Amino acid sequence: MKPRRSRTPWIWACAGAAAGLLVAALVFAPARWLAHGLAGSLHGFRDGSTSAPHAALTLHKAQGTLWDGSAQLMLGSSALPSRLEWTLRPQWQADGPGLVVSWTASCCLRQPWRWDLVTDGRSARMRTSDLPATEPLRLPADLLSGLGVPWNTLQPQGQIEFSSRQLGATVGAEGVVMQGFAQLDVLGLSTSLSTLRPVGSYRLGLQGTPVTLTMSTLEGALRLQGQGSLQDGRFVFDGEASAAEGLEDALSNLLNIIGQRQGARSLIHLG
């Protein structure tokens, strides 16, 4: 009787082939995987599911790999002026396994913007590198028109500058907890609803723990102010808009769109 051949070498060979295919799939994973992952996460964040048909922020025409790729960033139907490029690297950090993502865009960033993502199995945390006010993320305001109503009615023109300091967020049993500070400046804002060009420049300040938002006017005929906060898991904001003396007629249409008209003011309420 012939001795039965051991199956062990075949098992190890199959296991090795499977591991090799898995490593190759990960190493050469296409960039579109990140695009699909971003779309799914944004749908879920917005609607509590992944069944929503459209997302405000998407990556189109992705090229390269998951680890070194580029894509056209879309805000609704509007595209970033240049392609968004990224590198993605796994990294073991003090709190556990994580990923380091570095974003670059020749149109809008003077230096790479780094995101550190880490999890300890119970929560997930994201930290971002600082964007100083002298080197912010710069975007054309007309990108907002791609989001549809009311932005396509306002047709904003001007420049948006985003800066941050120690900005991050933690997702865990207590929900989403934000840390740090972010600032959004809208400079030289013009709109199709007013013959005044520009109508003004404005600043939004977002502060974490607890989350608060302030809106103020830097300069201009249209005056905006307000503040908001996170209350019982939902964001509530109250503000008002008004026109500089003698310019009420030139800004009347805009004031009617911004909020609920009350005499010379327009009241803004969200949440």
QUIVEN-V941312 format. One record per residue. N is the residue number from 1. RES is the residue in one letter. SS is DSSP state (alpha for helix, beta for strand, coil for the rest). PHI is phi in whole degrees, -180 to 180 (none if undefined). Layout:
N|RES|SS|PHI, N|RES|SS|PHI
This chain:
1|M|coil|none, 2|K|coil|-78, 3|P|coil|-66, 4|R|coil|-71, 5|R|coil|-71, 6|S|coil|-70, 7|R|coil|-87, 8|T|alpha|-57, 9|P|alpha|-60, 10|W|alpha|-68, 11|I|alpha|-62, 12|W|alpha|-67, 13|A|alpha|-66, 14|C|alpha|-66, 15|A|alpha|-64, 16|G|alpha|-65, 17|A|alpha|-64, 18|A|alpha|-64, 19|A|alpha|-65, 20|G|alpha|-63, 21|L|alpha|-64, 22|L|alpha|-64, 23|V|alpha|-62, 24|A|alpha|-63, 25|A|alpha|-63, 26|L|alpha|-72, 27|V|alpha|-65, 28|F|coil|-104, 29|A|coil|-57, 30|P|beta|-70, 31|A|coil|-62, 32|R|alpha|-64, 33|W|alpha|-60, 34|L|alpha|-66, 35|A|alpha|-61, 36|H|alpha|-66, 37|G|alpha|-65, 38|L|alpha|-64, 39|A|alpha|-62, 40|G|alpha|-65, 41|S|alpha|-67, 42|L|alpha|-71, 43|H|alpha|-61, 44|G|alpha|-65, 45|F|alpha|-65, 46|R|alpha|-78, 47|D|alpha|-116, 48|G|coil|77, 49|S|coil|-154, 50|T|coil|-111, 51|S|coil|-101, 52|A|coil|-66, 53|P|coil|-78, 54|H|coil|-137, 55|A|coil|-129, 56|A|coil|-72, 57|L|beta|-119, 58|T|beta|-139, 59|L|beta|-112, 60|H|beta|-111, 61|K|beta|52, 62|A|beta|-66, 63|Q|beta|-132, 64|G|beta|88, 65|T|beta|-116, 66|L|coil|-58, 67|W|coil|-89, 68|D|beta|-142, 69|G|beta|-145, 70|S|beta|-151, 71|A|beta|-161, 72|Q|beta|-90, 73|L|beta|-79, 74|M|beta|-113, 75|L|beta|-109, 76|G|coil|66, 77|S|coil|-100, 78|S|beta|-100, 79|A|beta|-110, 80|L|coil|-61, 81|P|coil|-58, 82|S|coil|-132, 83|R|coil|-72, 84|L|beta|-92, 85|E|beta|-113, 86|W|beta|-147, 87|T|beta|-127, 88|L|beta|-129, 89|R|beta|-135, 90|P|beta|-72, 91|Q|beta|-155, 92|W|beta|-83, 93|Q|beta|-110, 94|A|coil|-60, 95|D|coil|-93, 96|G|beta|138, 97|P|beta|-69, 98|G|beta|-160, 99|L|beta|-132, 100|V|beta|-119, 101|V|beta|-114, 102|S|beta|-121, 103|W|beta|-107, 104|T|beta|-137, 105|A|coil|-153, 106|S|coil|-62, 107|C|coil|-74, 108|C|coil|-133, 109|L|coil|-126, 110|R|coil|-86, 111|Q|coil|-144, 112|P|coil|-60, 113|W|beta|-106, 114|R|beta|-99, 115|W|beta|-120, 116|D|beta|-108, 117|L|beta|-117, 118|V|beta|-146, 119|T|beta|-137, 120|D|coil|-111, 121|G|coil|94, 122|R|coil|-108, 123|S|coil|-149, 124|A|beta|-126, 125|R|beta|-132, 126|M|beta|-125, 127|R|beta|-122, 128|T|beta|-120, 129|S|coil|-69, 130|D|coil|-67, 131|L|beta|-113, 132|P|coil|-66, 133|A|alpha|-62, 134|T|alpha|-80, 135|E|alpha|-137, 136|P|coil|-82, 137|L|beta|-78, 138|R|beta|-110, 139|L|beta|-135, 140|P|beta|-73, 141|A|alpha|-65, 142|D|alpha|-69, 143|L|alpha|-58, 144|L|alpha|-64, 145|S|alpha|-61, 146|G|alpha|-71, 147|L|alpha|-83, 148|G|coil|85, 149|V|coil|-64, 150|P|coil|-92, 151|W|alpha|-66, 152|N|alpha|-72, 153|T|alpha|-81, 154|L|alpha|-70, 155|Q|coil|46, 156|P|coil|-67, 157|Q|beta|-130, 158|G|beta|139, 159|Q|beta|-131, 160|I|beta|-108, 161|E|beta|-124, 162|F|beta|-112, 163|S|beta|-130, 164|S|beta|-152, 165|R|beta|-145, 166|Q|beta|52, 167|L|beta|-81, 168|G|beta|-169, 169|A|beta|-151, 170|T|beta|-123, 171|V|beta|-113, 172|G|beta|-156, 173|A|coil|-62, 174|E|coil|-90, 175|G|beta|93, 176|V|beta|-99, 177|V|beta|-118, 178|M|beta|-98, 179|Q|beta|-125, 180|G|beta|89, 181|F|beta|-140, 182|A|beta|-133, 183|Q|beta|-133, 184|L|beta|-123, 185|D|beta|-104, 186|V|beta|-109, 187|L|beta|-109, 188|G|beta|59, 189|L|beta|-72, 190|S|beta|-125, 191|T|coil|-148, 192|S|coil|-69, 193|L|coil|-88, 194|S|coil|-144, 195|T|coil|-79, 196|L|coil|-73, 197|R|coil|-139, 198|P|coil|-86, 199|V|coil|-89, 200|G|beta|158, 201|S|beta|-129, 202|Y|beta|-141, 203|R|beta|-135, 204|L|beta|-113, 205|G|beta|-119, 206|L|beta|-116, 207|Q|beta|-118, 208|G|coil|-93, 209|T|coil|54, 210|P|coil|-78, 211|V|coil|-75, 212|T|beta|-134, 213|L|beta|-129, 214|T|beta|-123, 215|M|beta|-125, 216|S|beta|-144, 217|T|beta|-99, 218|L|beta|-83, 219|E|beta|-169, 220|G|beta|127, 221|A|coil|-76, 222|L|beta|-88, 223|R|beta|-107, 224|L|beta|-120, 225|Q|beta|-154, 226|G|beta|170, 227|Q|beta|-154, 228|G|beta|-147, 229|S|beta|-158, 230|L|beta|-88, 231|Q|beta|-129, 232|D|coil|54, 233|G|coil|83, 234|R|beta|-131, 235|F|beta|-92, 236|V|beta|-122, 237|F|beta|-134, 238|D|beta|-131, 239|G|beta|-155, 240|E|beta|-151, 241|A|beta|-125, 242|S|beta|-150, 243|A|beta|-107, 244|A|coil|-63, 245|E|coil|-56, 246|G|coil|89, 247|L|coil|-118, 248|E|coil|-61, 249|D|coil|-66, 250|A|coil|-68, 251|L|coil|-112, 252|S|alpha|-59, 253|N|alpha|-61, 254|L|alpha|-65, 255|L|alpha|-64, 256|N|alpha|-68, 257|I|alpha|-80, 258|I|alpha|-62, 259|G|coil|-162, 260|Q|beta|-86, 261|R|beta|-69, 262|Q|beta|-141, 263|G|coil|67, 264|A|coil|-83, 265|R|beta|-107, 266|S|beta|-126, 267|L|beta|-91, 268|I|beta|-112, 269|H|beta|-140, 270|L|beta|-127, 271|G|coil|96
